[in-house]
Every structure is written in C-alpha cells, then in structure tokens.
Amino acid sequence: MSRTTTPMSEALESYMRTVGVREPTVLAELREETAGMAGAGMQTSPEQGQLLHLLVKLTAARRVLEVGTFTGYSSLWMALALPDDGGTVTCCDVSAEYTAVARRYWDRAGVSARMDLRLAPALDTLAALEAERAADGAPSYDLAFIDADKENYADYYESALTLLRPGGLVAVDNVLWHGDVVDDAKDDADTRAIRAFNSLVADDDRVDHVLVPIGDGLTLARKR
C-alpha cells in the first residue's frame, strides 16, 4: 500500500502500458489514426479503455450507454467486453464526421450489430431514452460512460442515474481537467462546470463513488 499516488513519468507510463494493457490491433490502429486528427486530445487513453472493458465484464453489463463517442475508441473497448450472446452500446454524439471513423472500426472489429449510434445533441437523446423507458418499460442500463462537453456534465449524470439499474455504474472522464480544478487562476466555464460536478458527486448519497487518477481523472459512481 501507499499513502500517495505515484507520479506518472513518460517512462513509467510506457512500462505501465506494456505490462498492464492488452490492446487489440484494431484498437491500436484506431488510436493511431485518431492521433493524427483534429481533436485528438479527446481520445481515451489505452489504460482507461481497458479499465472500461474490465468494468463491463465485472458488472456483467449487457446494456451500455456512452455520452460522447468521438472516433469510437472507448465504445469499441466496451463493445468487445459484452457477452457473446448479446448486448448493446448506445452511443450519443453530434459529429457524423468523427463517428464515421468509429463505424469503420466497429465494422472491422465485428461489433457493428452491437452499436446503437444516435446522432443528436446528447441531452435530446437522453430525454428520448427516458421517454422510451417510461412508455414501454425498456430495460435499464448497466453501465454509463460520460466523456462529452463539460458544461452539461451534471445533466448527463442525472440522466445516467435515471437510466441505470440499481447497482449500475456510471464512469465520468476528465474530472481532474489537467489539474485546472485546483488552479485558482482558472475560471473558464468548463473548469467551473467540472468543479461543480465533482462537488455534486462528492455530496450525492444516491451513489457510492471514487475518483481514480487514471488518464485525466475518472469518477466511478455506483447507483445505490
């Protein structure tokens, strides 16, 4: 055990990925293609992707919700963890351009039939999913991953909790915001939104939670 988190140097990060991540070739190639695109900084890290993959398996998830899909790296990690006899990842995004890349790699990985891509503002999609559930008793989600525009994090979180089953898990990325959350000189809208979101979860007695210092910070919250 250790009282503090070990700082991650480039050498230590490389070692960690060598011994701690089993990244399939199709995912490595998607990550490399995305690295050359505008907005590449939005991509999930390999270790975070594998953590999501493991969480899908640990929760025995069959229905996964993703808010913010980009080029499909995290959704592909999660789709590859679904059980062989079925499961779905519902993906919320607004970019036809970025998700066209995702579609290509989903096809290559053989998981396209598991993907339910909804191109619309995520708040609209989430409202539609809530309405579907209220109207016809659609099954709850087992796991939700949020990695989208930061100003709407609190609203995405509330919808995710509504859509999750009791015992379901929500994972939220970028909660350390490259360290800006503790920099008093940072007062932009995104930073304020993340600080507010972190405080919301910290005080939320509807969940059990932990903030994990992986990638840019990942909050895991289990719905009670």
C-alpha positions in Angstrom: 0.0 0.0 0.0 1.0 3.6 -0.4 -0.3 6.8 1.2 0.0 8.7 -2.1 -0.5 8.2 -5.8 2.8 7.5 -7.7 3.5 10.3 -10.2 3.5 9.1 -13.8 6.6 9.8 -15.8 6.8 9.0 -19.5 9.0 6.0 -18.8 6.6 4.7 -16.1 3.6 5.3 -18.3 5.3 3.3 -21.1 6.1 0.5 -18.7 2.5 0.5 -17.3 1.0 0.2 -20.8 3.5 -2.6 -21.7 2.6 -4.8 -18.8 -0.9 -3.5 -17.9 -2.7 -3.1 -21.2 -3.7 -5.8 -23.8 -4.7 -3.5 -26.6 -6.1 -5.4 -29.7 -4.6 -4.5 -33.0 -7.8 -2.9 -34.3 -7.9 -0.6 -31.2 -4.2 0.3 -31.6 -4.8 1.2 -35.2 -7.9 3.3 -34.3 -5.9 5.1 -31.7 -3.1 5.8 -34.1 -5.4 7.1 -36.8 -7.2 9.4 -34.3 -3.9 10.8 -33.0 -3.4 12.5 -36.4 -6.8 14.1 -36.4 -8.1 17.4 -35.2 -9.4 17.0 -31.6 -7.0 14.0 -30.9 -6.8 15.1 -27.3 -10.4 14.0 -26.7 -9.4 10.3 -27.1 -9.5 8.0 -24.2 -6.1 6.6 -23.1 -5.4 2.8 -23.6 -5.3 2.1 -19.9 -8.6 3.8 -19.4 -10.1 2.0 -22.3 -9.0 -1.3 -20.8 -10.4 -0.3 -17.4 -13.8 0.3 -19.1 -13.5 -3.1 -20.8 -12.9 -4.7 -17.4 -15.8 -2.8 -15.8 -18.2 -4.0 -18.4 -17.2 -7.6 -17.6 -17.2 -7.1 -13.8 -20.7 -5.6 -13.9 -21.9 -8.3 -16.4 -23.2 -5.4 -18.4 -25.4 -6.1 -21.4 -26.7 -2.5 -21.9 -24.1 0.2 -22.0 -24.7 4.0 -22.5 -21.9 6.3 -23.8 -22.3 10.1 -23.9 -19.6 11.4 -26.3 -18.3 8.8 -28.8 -15.8 10.8 -30.9 -14.0 8.2 -33.1 -15.3 5.2 -31.2 -12.2 4.1 -29.2 -13.9 3.8 -25.8 -17.1 2.4 -27.2 -15.1 -0.3 -29.1 -13.3 -1.3 -25.9 -16.7 -1.7 -24.2 -18.4 -3.5 -27.1 -15.6 -6.1 -27.1 -16.4 -6.9 -23.5 -20.1 -7.6 -24.0 -21.2 -11.2 -23.6 -21.1 -13.4 -26.7 -24.9 -13.9 -26.6 -25.8 -10.3 -26.9 -25.5 -6.7 -25.6 -25.7 -3.2 -26.9 -23.7 0.0 -26.6 -25.9 3.1 -27.2 -23.6 5.9 -28.4 -24.6 9.6 -28.2 -22.7 12.1 -30.4 -23.3 15.0 -32.7 -20.5 14.5 -35.2 -21.2 12.5 -38.4 -17.5 13.0 -39.4 -15.9 11.6 -36.3 -18.4 8.8 -35.9 -17.8 7.7 -39.5 -14.4 6.7 -38.3 -16.0 4.8 -35.4 -18.3 3.0 -37.8 -15.3 1.8 -39.9 -13.6 0.3 -36.9 -16.7 -1.2 -35.4 -17.2 -3.0 -38.7 -13.6 -4.2 -38.7 -13.9 -5.5 -35.2 -17.2 -7.2 -36.0 -19.3 -5.4 -33.4 -21.5 -3.1 -35.6 -24.6 -5.1 -34.7 -24.0 -4.2 -31.0 -23.8 -0.5 -31.6 -26.8 1.9 -31.5 -25.4 5.3 -32.6 -27.7 8.2 -32.1 -26.6 11.4 -33.8 -28.2 14.3 -32.0 -27.5 16.6 -29.0 -26.9 14.2 -26.1 -29.5 15.9 -23.9 -32.1 15.2 -26.6 -31.1 11.6 -26.9 -31.1 11.0 -23.2 -34.5 12.6 -22.9 -35.8 10.3 -25.6 -34.3 7.3 -23.9 -36.0 8.3 -20.6 -39.3 8.7 -22.5 -38.9 5.3 -24.1 -38.3 3.7 -20.8 -41.4 5.4 -19.3 -43.6 4.5 -22.2 -42.7 0.8 -22.8 -40.6 -0.2 -19.8 -37.4 -0.5 -21.8 -34.6 -2.3 -19.8 -32.3 -0.1 -17.6 -28.7 0.4 -18.5 -26.0 -1.5 -16.6 -23.1 1.0 -17.2 -22.8 4.5 -18.5 -19.7 6.4 -19.6 -19.7 10.2 -19.9 -17.0 12.0 -21.9 -18.6 14.9 -23.7 -19.0 18.7 -23.3 -18.2 19.6 -19.7 -20.8 22.3 -19.1 -23.5 19.6 -19.4 -21.8 17.0 -17.1 -24.3 17.4 -14.3 -27.3 17.0 -16.6 -25.7 13.9 -18.3 -25.0 12.4 -14.9 -28.6 12.9 -13.7 -29.9 11.3 -16.8 -27.5 8.4 -16.5 -28.6 7.8 -12.9 -32.3 7.8 -14.1 -31.5 5.2 -16.8 -29.2 3.0 -14.8 -30.5 0.0 -12.8 -29.8 -0.1 -9.0 -26.2 -1.3 -8.7 -25.4 0.1 -12.1 -22.2 2.1 -12.7 -21.5 5.5 -14.2 -18.0 6.5 -15.2 -17.1 10.1 -15.9 -13.9 11.2 -17.6 -11.8 14.4 -17.3 -12.7 15.1 -13.7 -9.2 16.4 -12.9 -9.2 18.6 -16.0 -5.4 18.5 -16.4 -5.0 19.9 -12.9 -7.1 23.1 -13.6 -9.6 22.1 -10.9 -7.2 23.2 -8.2 -5.8 26.2 -10.1 -7.5 29.3 -8.7 -6.4 31.3 -11.8 -8.6 29.0 -14.0 -12.2 30.3 -14.1 -13.5 29.3 -17.5 -16.9 27.7 -18.0 -15.6 24.2 -18.4 -13.4 24.3 -15.3 -16.3 25.7 -13.2 -18.6 23.0 -14.6 -16.2 20.2 -13.6 -15.6 21.6 -10.2 -19.4 21.8 -9.7 -19.8 18.3 -11.0 -17.2 16.9 -8.6 -18.8 18.6 -5.7 -22.2 17.2 -6.7 -21.0 13.7 -6.8 -19.0 14.1 -3.6 -22.2 15.0 -1.7 -24.6 12.6 -3.6 -26.0 10.0 -1.2 -27.6 8.2 -4.1 -24.2 6.7 -5.1 -21.0 5.1 -3.8 -18.2 6.7 -5.6 -14.4 7.1 -6.1 -12.3 9.4 -8.2 -9.5 7.4 -9.8 -6.4 9.3 -11.0 -6.2 7.5 -14.4 -5.9 9.4 -17.6 -7.3 12.9 -16.8 -9.2 11.6 -13.8 -12.1 9.1 -13.8 -15.0 9.2 -11.4 -16.8 5.9 -10.8 -20.2 6.1 -9.1 -22.4 3.0 -8.3 -26.1 3.7 -8.1 -27.4 2.5 -4.8 
